[in-house]
Amino acid sequence: MADEELELEEQQQELYEHHRITVDRGQEMLRIDKYLQMRLEGVSRNKVQAAVKACCVRVNDKEVKSNYRVKPLDVITVLLPEPPHEFELIPEKIDFPIVYEDDDVLVIDKPAGLVVHPGVGNWTGTLMNGLLYYFGVDTAVETPKNGSYPYLVHRIDKDTSGLLLVAKNEESQVALARQFFYHTIERKYNALVWGDFDEDSGTIEGNLGRSPQDRRVMCVYPHEEGVPEEEQKGKHAVTHWKVLERFGYVTLVECVLETGRTHQIRAHMRHIGHPLFSDASYGGDAILKGTTFSRYRQFVENCFEVCPRQALHARVLGFEHPVTGKHLHFESTLPADMQQLLERWRNYTTQ
């Protein structure tokens, strides 16, 4: 896979960009929505106005309205959802469990194996294709028949299961984007990882960036003190973890994301010596802990067959409703493959 394709994939995993613009000295006074429409490629004036309404546009660190007129040397910071896609999305009938839906948001319990958005190697058969069909969207003009359109506000990996949040209009997308950007979204994952822990909880901090040896996976890089964020190697990432259940050779942990980087939990856990069970990309699909007895080896191989993907589930999702302001909280039960996997380890350790 080419580097530029991987960068596109990473941008699709991390939807939101924080723009920082300093207005030129000779700039005439223009409404900020018109000015940003000119400065930000591929962004409509409606999307800019939605960002302003959601308090995602600040001038000199103060919130402004759409009719604010920019002045020379103003410093503008902007948070916007992803730019328009560069390929046609085709509606497809794809089943996915819906946990909650109203006029503004949709919460889905994504099964493992379902790609969220079309990309390199997966142009059809994705959740986004299914959402277009569900929303009744006419892709010829990209306008919804029922007044709504699916806007993704975050992603989870193809082989990770669990809760996913979708906005149903641009205003909601921008408002939710702000929550993700400022890390006010509640996200908790359950993961089965290799090895035991000395402590009951901890925090992993480390910049995440593409591995120079294998661009398909992420590596952890040290944060360089005094170096500006844009010049750091990798992007700042923080994962909090705590032990839920110990099985000796493997451990069930809960991970709370402070940031939402590509493969964050998978890369962070490998970095501290605890790859996710059955995670082929990060070395978790080999027997990393335990005895050399053939009976144990056969047991672990059977566990790999029960859960042939990384044992990771997005279990909890909490956020402030983009319109009502009400706090919404959702929990998802572990899928059958992870439940069977845990039960096998419980039985094995008991015996």
FINU-709376 format. One record per atom (N, C-alpha, C): x, y, z. Coordinates in steps of 0.001 Angstrom, whole numbers, padded with zeros to 6 digits, always signed. Layout:
N
XYZ
...
***
This chain:
351
+000854-001198+000000
+000000+000000+000000
+000891+001250+000000
+000645+002191-000890
+001472+003377-001016
+001321+004280+000198
+002391+005086+000461
+002372+005970+001624
+001206+006940+001589
+000921+007505+000396
-000165+008473+000316
-001521+007829+000609
-001673+006537+000242
-002918+005837+000537
-003056+005602+002032
-001933+005301+002700
-001964+005112+004145
-002283+006416+004857
-001722+007514+004353
-002022+008809+004969
-003500+009133+004828
-004091+008822+003653
-005520+009045+003458
-006321+008203+004444
-005904+006939+004612
-006593+006052+005550
-006522+006618+006969
-005347+007143+007346
-005192+007703+008690
-006056+008939+008866
-006130+009784+007848
-006986+010962+007929
-008438+010559+008084
-008830+009448+007432
-010202+008988+007549
-010478+008428+008935
-009428+007910+009618
-009611+007428+010980
-009762+008619+011932
-009014+009707+011695
-009035+010876+012567
-009659+012024+011779
-010939+012213+011969
-011724+013017+011044
-011465+014514+011091
-011014+015042+012228
-011126+016471+012406
-009780+017181+012386
-009742+018304+011703
-008527+019088+011605
-008691+020385+012373
-007668+020796+013082
-007676+022060+013794
-006893+023055+012938
-007602+023934+012263
-006956+024931+011409
-006591+026163+012237
-005413+026717+011955
-004984+027970+012598
-004527+028911+011497
-005239+030002+011341
-004992+030924+010228
-004722+032317+010777
-003640+032930+010324
-003367+034329+010646
-003712+035179+009423
-004614+036117+009598
-005089+036946+008483
-003958+037846+007989
-003828+037949+006656
-002783+038775+006054
-002944+040240+006446
-001809+040954+006436
-001819+042377+006796
-002688+043205+005859
-002725+042826+004586
-003476+043615+003620
-004894+043122+003374
-005384+042219+004198
-006705+041639+003982
-007813+042667+004236
-008742+042775+003264
-009903+043634+003486
-010840+042987+004495
-011679+043780+005124
-012591+043262+006135
-013726+042498+005459
-013770+041177+005693
-014804+040310+005131
-015512+039567+006263
-016775+039202+006004
-017452+038318+006954
-016619+037046+007116
-016556+036549+008333
-015672+035414+008591
-016127+034156+007852
-017443+033978+007651
-017885+032778+006936
-017438+032825+005474
-017503+034022+004860
-017055+034162+003480
-015534+034012+003385
-014814+034582+004368
-013354+034511+004372
-012882+033063+004489
-013485+032305+005404
-013065+030921+005606
-013450+030043+004432
-014570+030349+003788
-014954+029598+002602
-013878+029750+001525
-013286+030956+001435
-012232+031203+000462
-010922+030517+000855
-010617+030491+002155
-009334+029976+002623
-009289+028451+002757
-010427+027823+003054
-010449+026385+003295
-010994+025670+002064
-010135+024937+001403
-010500+024281+000142
-011574+023217+000358
-012589+023250-000490
-013614+022217-000470
-014607+022321+000668
-014646+023471+001361
-015562+023647+002492
-016644+024646+002099
-017906+024254+002253
-019013+025120+001870
-019245+026200+002935
-019934+027262+002510
-020253+028328+003447
-021210+027832+004529
-022121+026921+004153
-023034+026349+005146
-022274+025601+006231
-021233+024864+005828
-020456+024104+006813
-019689+025062+007728
-019162+026137+007169
-018483+027144+008001
-019469+027749+008987
-020664+028104+008513
-021666+028705+009400
-022087+027736+010489
-022161+026436+010154
-022488+025429+011159
-021389+025343+012209
-020124+025458+011769
-019004+025432+012706
-019036+026643+013641
-019373+027807+013090
-019478+029020+013916
-020595+028859+014945
-021731+028348+014496
-022876+028162+015384
-022545+027194+016517
-021708+026188+016233
-021331+025198+017242
-020139+025645+018082
-019749+026925+017968
-018635+027501+018745
-017307+026827+018398
-017157+026400+017149
-015926+025760+016705
-015010+026721+015954
-015387+028000+015896
-014551+029023+015270
-014270+030107+016305
-012992+030407+016482
-012598+031442+017450
-011646+032413+016779
-011753+033679+017141
-010850+034711+016644
-010147+035329+017842
-008829+035257+017813
-008033+035757+018941
-008511+035139+020252
-008819+033829+020159
-009244+033008+021293
-010607+033402+021859
-011440+034057+021043
-012804+034399+021459
-013795+033883+020424
-014939+033367+020893
-015964+032901+019974
-016585+034076+019228
-016936+033846+017958
-017507+034906+017134
-018751+034390+016428
-019503+035309+015833
-020671+034957+015028
-020313+035030+013544
-021216+034529+012707
-020934+034465+011269
-020753+035835+010633
-021338+036857+011248
-021230+038195+010648
-019993+038957+011127
-019145+038309+011928
-017901+038963+012346
-017045+039248+011123
-016450+040424+011058
-015594+040795+009928
-014125+040685+010337
-013413+039858+009581
-012005+039624+009909
-011195+040883+009674
-010147+041059+010496
-009241+042193+010389
-007818+041693+010206
-006950+042497+009621
-005566+042078+009445
-004953+041598+010760
-004215+040467+010660
-003492+039849+011769
-004389+039171+012792
-005702+039071+012525
-006552+038215+013365
-006013+036785+013312
-006053+036096+014451
-005672+034690+014504
-006955+033862+014642
-007261+033073+013612
-008509+032304+013558
-008188+030824+013776
-008886+030188+014700
-008766+028744+014888
-010107+028109+014539
-010044+027006+013789
-011249+026378+013243
-011188+024869+013444
-012327+024297+013813
-012481+022854+013877
-013588+022467+012915
-013240+021634+011910
-014223+021241+010899
-014220+019737+010705
-015374+019152+010382
-015396+017733+010017
-014639+017500+008725
-014541+016225+008332
-013751+015840+007167
-014244+016534+005901
-013354+016769+004929
-013761+017362+003659
-014634+016396+002871
-015329+016883+001841
-016158+015989+001024
-015325+014861+000423
-015896+013669+000333
-015172+012541-000227
-014966+012732-001728
-013914+012092-002223
-013521+012300-003618
-013982+011165-004532
-014867+010305-004043
-015373+009222-004877
-016845+009035-004552
-017544+008432-005496
-018985+008266-005314
-019280+007145-004333
-020147+007438-003384
-020596+006441-002423
-021903+005834-002928
-021966+004511-002952
-023128+003810-003485
-023952+003222-002341
-025251+003512-002257
-026083+002903-001217
-026153+001385-001397
-026020+000646-000303
-026133-000807-000310
-026936-001242+000910
-027754-002251+000736
-028535-002772+001862
-027634-003624+002742
-027273-003095+003894
-026395-003775+004840
-027032-003676+006226
-027166-004795+006881
-027774-004810+008209
-026762-004383+009272
-027213-003534+010190
-026391-003157+011343
-027333-002829+012505
-026981-003245+013721
-027849-003007+014880
-027869-001529+015277
-029067-000973+015434
-029230+000410+015876
-029591+000414+017362
-028812+001130+018151
-029025+001209+019598
-029942+002373+019950
-029772+003491+019218
-030546+004703+019521
-030615+005560+018269
-031751+006259+018098
-031891+007169+016953
-032896+008260+017284
-032570+009494+016918
-033529+010590+016948
-033292+011447+015708
-033769+012676+015688
-033659+013512+014485
-032234+013957+014190
-031340+013828+015180
-030006+014406+015034
-028859+013409+015114
-029035+012302+015826
-027940+011357+016013
-028418+009917+015850
-027463+009055+015585
-027708+007626+015437
-026560+006905+016133
-026872+005938+017004
-025845+005141+017678
-025975+003706+017194
-024869+003159+016698
-024845+001818+016098
-023932+000915+016922
-024305-000355+017044
-023442-001358+017668
-022790-002150+016543
-021617-001692+016100
-020974-002248+014906
-020430-003650+015167
-020773-004609+014309
-020186-005943+014451
-018742-005964+013939
-017949-006859+014479
-016580-007035+013982
-016629-007497+012534
-015676-007020+011729
-015598-007409+010325
-016217-006411+009384
-016967-005445+009918
-017604-004434+009065
-016735-003188+009006
-016284-002842+007788
-015506-001615+007582
-016435-000417+007718
-015964+000644+008373
-016824+001801+008620
-017004+002653+007367
-015909+002943+006659
-015983+003881+005532
-015192+003337+004351
-015665+003531+003118
-014896+003058+001954
-013495+003644+001939
-012561+002854+001496
-011178+003285+001400
-010400+002269+000595
-009085+002354+000660
-008225+001487-000125
-008513+000026+000214
-008922-000756-000791
-009205-002167-000595
-010623-002466-000147
-011378-001435+000227
-012760-001642+000691
-013640-000509+000165
-013964-000557-001122
-014734+000537-001715
-016239+000329-001574
-016658-000895-001296
-018087-001180-001127
-018273-002079+000089
-019536-002306+000443
-019829-003205+001551
-019499-002647+002916
-019401-001329+003032
-019039-000708+004301
-020284-000198+005036
-020075+000173+006278
-021169+000734+007063
-021720+001992+006399
-020835+002833+005845
-021277+004064+005201
-022185+003766+004015
-021859+002737+003245
-022743+002336+002148
-024113+001935+002687
-024112+001200+003793
-025368+000786+004414
-026154+001954+004978
-025453+002939+005533
-026127+004123+006080
-026810+004923+004980
-026158+005038+003824
-026768+005755+002701
-028076+005089+002298
-028072+003774+002255
-029303+003036+001915
-030363+003265+002988
-029968+003185+004243
-030901+003361+005357
-031508+004767+005360
-030688+005761+005007
-031155+007148+004996
-031911+007491+003717
-031882+006614+002723
-032576+006882+001475
-031945+007993+000678
-030604+008005+000623
-029885+009082-000046
-029776+008820-001545
-030015+009858-002337
-029821+009813-003787
-028418+010321-004077
-027493+009415-004382
-026099+009831-004545
-025872+010670-005797
-026810+010675-006718
-026622+011481-007930
-026490+012959-007573
-027235+013381-006556
-027156+014784-006123
-026756+014884-004664
-026564+013712-004007
-026170+013652-002607
-027121+014444-001722
-028398+014316-001946
-029381+014958-001078
-030282+013891-000475
-030590+013987+000795
-031419+012967+001428
-032882+013110+001059
-033561+011988+000957
-034982+012005+000653
-035823+012283+001905
-035250+012001+003071
-036016+012155+004307
-035490+013268+005204
-034670+014165+004652
-034190+015305+005424
-032933+015053+006225
-032356+013845+006174
-031157+013530+006943
-030084+012941+006025
-028838+013021+006485
-027710+012451+005755
-026720+011925+006793
-026111+010761+006569
-025183+010227+007571
-023822+010920+007541
-023414+011438+008680
-022101+012064+008830
-021358+011327+009939
-020222+010734+009594
-019436+010035+010602
-018740+011036+011502
-018679+010744+012788
-017973+011627+013716
-016775+010941+014362
-016615+009640+014173
-015405+008928+014579
-015424+007559+013899
-014346+006813+014035
-014235+005497+013404
-013769+004476+014431
-014058+003211+014195
-013402+002119+014893
-012947+001118+013837
-011888+000381+014156
-011276-000513+013175
-012253-001577+012673
-011967-002102+011503
-012806-003135+010884
-013075-004295+011844
-012035-004813+012495
-012190-005994+013336
-012389-005663+014807
-012702-004418+015096
-013118-004032+016445
-014635-003894+016427
-015284-004395+017454
-016742-004309+017551
-017129-003199+018520
-018411-002793+018473
-018908-001879+019499
-019575-000618+018996
-019753+000311+019925
-020598+001487+019721
-019945+002540+018835
-020749+003046+017897
-020286+004039+016940
-021346+005124+016816
-020920+006371+016809
-021824+007519+016773
-021854+008136+015375
-023065+008402+014880
-023258+008997+013555
-024155+010218+013701
-023776+011333+013066
-024626+012531+013047
-025554+012469+011841
-026734+013090+011965
-027719+013037+010881
-027868+014370+010152
-027077+015373+010521
-027059+016647+009806
-025726+017337+010096
-025394+018337+009289
-024101+019002+009417
-023942+019700+010756
-025023+020315+011252
-024935+021029+012519
-024562+020077+013651
-025184+018902+013669
-024874+017924+014705
-023460+017382+014542
-023037+017186+013296
-021692+016681+013056
-020635+017633+013617
-020812+018916+013351
-019827+019891+013811
-019830+019984+015335
-021016+019981+015935
-021107+020066+017401
-020465+018840+018056
-020674+017654+017484
-020055+016453+018032
-018556+016435+017767
-018147+016987+016627
-016721+017078+016320
-016005+017868+017402
-016635+018909+017882
-016037+019740+018936
-015825+018914+020204
-016793+018064+020541
-016661+017231+021729
-015511+016233+021586
-015372+015643+020396
-014275+014719+020179
-012936+015446+020230
-012893+016636+019656
-011636+017378+019613
-011169+017761+021007
-012103+018157+021862
-011744+018564+023225
-011837+017412+024222
-011981+016185+023732
-011909+014969+024543
-012963+014921+025645
-014169+015420+025364
-015237+015353+026351
-016168+014163+026096
-015921+013411+025031
-016681+012202+024742
-016216+011082+025684
-017147+010340+026246
-016811+009192+027098
-016721+007940+026232
-015549+007309+026223
-015352+006081+025452
-014575+005076+026278
-015173+003908+026478
-014502+002849+027213
-014518+001570+026372
-013371+000912+026322
-013224-000324+025556
-012859-001469+026499
-013299-002668+026169
-012829-003872+026838
-011885-004603+025898
-010747-005041+026440
-009745-005727+025627
-009149-006882+026417
-008945-008010+025757
-008199-009111+026347
-006785-009011+025810
-005811-008910+026717
-004425-008697+026312
-003546-009796+026897
-002400-009996+026283
-001444-010991+026754
-000738-010507+028013
-000520-011438+028949
+000278-011164+030130
-000528-010678+031311
+000133-010632+032479
-000453-010134+033713
+000172-008784+034041
-000470-008027+034922
-000010-006700+035292
+000373-006669+036777
+001419-005913+037088
+001798-005724+038492
+000829-004788+039203
+000294-003825+038465
-000626-002842+039039
-002052-003146+038585
-003012-002490+039241
-004418-002658+038861
-004870-001626+037827
-004094-000567+037641
-004462+000470+036671
-003216+001246+036284
-003338+002025+035213
-002208+002826+034768
-002576+003683+033578
-001619+004466+033108
-001810+005361+031962
-000645+005196+031000
-000973+005121+029724
+000048+005027+028680
+000046+006332+027900
+001192+006983+027824
+001341+008208+027026
+002461+007997+026023
+002229+008401+024812
+003250+008271+023787
+002699+008677+022437
+003479+009435+021694
+003043+009854+020365
+002890+008633+019455
+001871+008659+018609
+001631+007557+017684
+001860+008008+016247
+002648+007235+015520
+002904+007523+014114
+003180+006231+013369
+003210+006292+012048
+003442+005113+011217
+004818+004506+011498
+004859+003183+011519
+006132+002490+011693
+006967+002626+010420
+008254+002948+010528
+009092+003039+009324
+009342+001679+008689
+009220+000594+009483
+009428-000753+008953
+008170-001313+008281
+007002-000982+008837
+005732-001467+008292
+004704-000357+008412
+004428+000316+007321
+003565+001496+007340
+002109+001177+007652
+001770-000118+007722
+000394-000498+008033
+000102-000450+009520
+001134-000354+010341
+000933-000354+011789
+001504+000930+012389
+001115+001184+013638
+001541+002390+014333
+002605+002056+015371
+003519+003009+015579
+004560+002889+016599
+004425+004026+017597
+004978+003799+018784
+004968+004830+019820
+006305+005562+019796
+006249+006882+019753
+007443+007718+019743
+007435+008624+020982
+008607+008935+021522
+008654+009785+022722
+008238+011214+022413
+007599+011842+023405
+007250+013260+023276
+008493+014097+023555
+008846+014968+022630
+010045+015792+022765
+009695+017119+023411
+010219+017322+024618
+009940+018550+025348
+010484+019763+024597
+009660+020815+024549
+010081+022061+023911
+009905+022088+022410
+009501+020961+021817
+009293+020898+020366
+007823+021149+020074
+007490+022080+019163
+006074+022353+018839
+005347+021096+018397
+004048+021053+018677
+003249+019855+018384
+003335+019452+016919
+003309+020448+016017
+003324+020137+014599
+004671+019577+014127
+005718+019729+014955
+007034+019216+014588
+007382+017919+015315
+006481+017446+016184
+006713+016199+016898
+006627+015016+015940
+007301+013932+016290
+007178+012693+015528
+005978+011940+016064
+004954+011746+015232
+003712+011130+015689
+002794+012145+016350
+001603+011673+016732
+000591+012541+017337
+000355+012134+018786
+000182+013126+019644
-000001+012905+021075
-001171+011961+021328
-000958+010958+022194
-002005+009988+022504
-001905+009543+023960
-003073+009401+024606
-003131+008989+026006
-004215+007932+026169
-003844+006805+026789
-004780+005723+027076
-004705+005369+028554
-005853+005362+029239
-005922+004923+030630
-006453+003490+030665
-005888+002636+031518
-006328+001253+031584
-006502+000813+033037
-007375-000171+033220
-007498-000802+034532
-007867-002265+034344
-007409-003099+035269
-007653-004539+035200
-009093-004843+035609
-009776-005651+034800
-011120-006118+035125
-011115-007567+035611
-010276-008400+034998
-010248-009819+035361
-008899-010402+034940
-008303-011188+035842
-006990-011782+035566
-007130-013276+035304
-006418-013742+034275
-006412-015161+033950
-004996-015730+033969
-004050-015020+034536
-002671-015486+034609
-001881-015180+033363
-002196-015857+032277
-001465-015659+031024
-002044-014519+030188
-003306-014214+030395
-003959-013091+029707
-004775-012312+030738
-005137-011067+030396
-005866-010203+031322
-006935-009422+030571
-008115-009334+031162
-009179-008483+030613
-009030-007101+031217
-008882-006094+030366
-008706-004722+030832
-009764-003807+030229
-010002-002712+030926
-010833-001636+030383
-009909-000496+029989
-010082+000013+028780
-009268+001125+028289
-010156+002344+028068
-009723+003476+028597
-010435+004735+028416
-009572+005641+027544
-010134+006069+026430
-009383+006907+025494
-009484+008374+025870
-008329+009011+026012
-008301+010461+026182
-008156+011123+024814
-007466+010431+023913
-007358+010861+022516
-007862+009711+021646
-008063+009969+020365
-008591+008925+019493
-007752+008753+018246
-006565+008173+018390
-005661+007991+017255
-005881+006631+016583
-005388+006510+015364
-005465+005249+014643
-004772+004139+015428
-005477+003015+015666
-004920+001842+016356
-004383+002185+017749
-004957+003188+018406
-004352+003679+019650
-004199+002595+020717
-005295+001904+021054
-005225+000887+022104
-004292-000245+021679
-004389-000674+020442
-003582-001791+019946
-002092-001456+020005
-001720-000257+019566
-000307+000134+019554
+000204+000420+020964
-000606+001096+021783
-000179+001405+023144
+000012+000143+023971
-000902-000817+023837
-000788-002051+024615
+000437-002872+024185
+000704-002922+022905
+001919-003626+022466
+003154-002919+023015
+003114-001596+023060
+004262-000813+023514
+004639-001154+024953
+003656-001451+025801
+003971-001781+027195
+004076-003298+027412
+004127-004060+026301
+004353-005489+026400
+003117-006334+026576
+001958-005790+026226
+000700-006522+026376
-000138-006433+025095
+000310-007062+023996
-000483-007013+022757
-001870-007601+022964
-002835-007107+022182
-004184-007652+022265
-004198-009095+021785
-004965-009917+022475
-005093-011321+022101
-005650-011430+020687
-005007-012232+019866
-005416-012534+018489
-005261-011355+017532
-004462-010355+017911
-004237-009195+017041
-003057-009477+016121
-003340-009893+014897
-002296-010300+013962
-001357-009158+013599
-001862-007942+013510
-001034-006806+013091
-000012-006407+014149
-000299-006693+015414
+000568-006250+016504
+001143-007416+017312
+001199-008601+016689
+001891-009722+017299
+001106-010509+018321
-000179-010241+018445
-000975-010930+019445
-001553-012253+019003
-001251-012682+017776
-001790-013948+017267
-000803-015094+017450
+000187-014911+018334
+001122-015975+018695
+000998-016234+020192
+001472-017385+020657
+001412-017713+022083
+002556-016978+022777
+002231-015897+023468
+003245-015035+024060
+003490-015326+025531
+002536-015944+026195
+002685-016264+027613
+002155-017675+027866
+002732-018367+028855
+002205-019666+029225
+003237-020770+029134
+002788-021985+029239
+003670-023143+029271
+003953-023650+027862
+004821-024644+027791
+005160-025247+026493
+004399-026550+026272
+003536-026917+027217
+002802-028174+027081
+001892-028134+025864
+001790-029256+025182
+000978-029331+023959
-000493-029091+024258
-000946-029511+025464
-002350-029296+025812
-002661-027804+025879
-001750-027028+026468
-001946-025576+026555
-001898-024945+025164
-000950-025387+024349
-000828-024839+022997
-002107-025089+022207
-002667-026285+022333
-003905-026599+021636
-005055-025742+022150
-005075-025500+023460
-006113-024654+024048
-006060-023239+023464
-004882-022660+023406
-004750-021287+022894
-005123-021235+021413
-004699-022225+020642
-005051-022242+019223
-006558-022341+019029
-007220-023092+019894
-008682-023148+019842
-009293-021792+020180
-008671-021070+021111
-009151-019727+021456
-009010-018773+020276
-007907-018894+019528
-007731-018074+018329
-008851-018344+017320
-009277-019599+017231
-010354-019944+016300
-011687-019368+016759
-011907-019343+018071
-013147-018775+018604
-013224-017281+018335
-012093-016583+018483
-012048-015130+018260
-010882-014821+017323
-011092-014955+016011
-010005-014773+015036
-009769-013312+014657
-009901-012426+015620
-009658-010984+015386
-009200-010398+016719
-008701-009152+016703
-008267-008579+017963
-009431-008533+018957
-009182-008964+020180
-010226-009030+021203
-010444-007649+021798
-011154-006811+021052
-011369-005413+021436
-012794-005010+021122
-013469-004423+022115
-014877-004061+021965
-015122-002678+022552
-015734-001783+021756
-016104-000436+022227
-017391-000565+023038
-017268-000633+024358
-018385-001021+025217
-019226+000155+025696
-018603+001312+025940
-019319+002456+026511
-019130+003682+025623
-020221+004420+025416
-020181+005675+024664
-021084+006681+025363
-020524+007824+025705
-021311+008879+026338
-020986+010225+025719
-022004+011059+025507
-021782+012352+024876
-022937+013294+025196
-022711+014566+024943
-023753+015576+025117
-024518+015706+023805
-025839+015574+023869
-026632+015659+022643
-026382+017011+021965
-026104+017010+020650
-025715+018251+019961
-026805+019314+019911
-028063+018949+020139
-029159+019924+020082
-029750+020183+021461
-030099+019136+022172
-030765+019301+023470
-029790+019570+024609
-028540+019166+024426
-027560+019318+025490
-027645+018226+026547
-028595+017317+026426
-028758+016244+027398
-027620+015237+027266
-027128+014742+028411
-026068+013733+028363
-026670+012366+028062
-026158+011708+027026
-026612+010386+026636
-025511+009376+026934
-025894+008231+027470
-024929+007203+027865
-025416+005852+027362
-024537+005116+026669
-024899+003818+026116
-023844+002785+026478
-024299+001556+026709
-023398+000441+026981
-023772-000733+026086
-022761-001422+025591
-022954-002563+024701
-022399-003820+025367
-023146-004912+025301
-022641-006166+025833
-021555-006723+024920
-020669-007509+025494
-019610-008106+024688
-020222-009026+023635
-019683-009031+022417
-020205-009922+021371
-019918-011374+021710
-020589-012269+021012
-020519-013703+021322
-019099-014248+021279
-018288-013813+020295
-016939-014386+020191
-016084-014037+021408
-016190-012792+021900
-015413-012412+023077
-015958-013056+024343
-017283-013217+024429
-017854-013896+025596
-017380-015352+025655
-017388-016041+024518
-016914-017421+024483
-015424-017496+024829
-014665-016535+024323
-013230-016499+024599
-012961-016357+026095
-013648-015425+026736
-013453-015210+028177
-013899-016428+028980
-014989-017031+028572
-015472-018207+029300
-014471-019352+029215
-013825-019501+028093
-012819-020553+027950
-011634-020301+028877
-011205-019039+028962
-010085-018726+029850
-010488-018887+031312
-011709-018564+031649
-012189-018766+033032
-012159-020252+033379
-012644-021079+032484
-012674-022519+032731
-011245-023081+032815
-010370-022599+031951
-009001-023109+031928
-008272-022767+033225
-008388-021518+033684
-007694-021109+034903
-008296-021781+036137
-009591-022046+036112
-010224-022730+037235
-009745-024171+037348
-009599-024832+036191
-009174-026226+036178
-007674-026371+036411
***
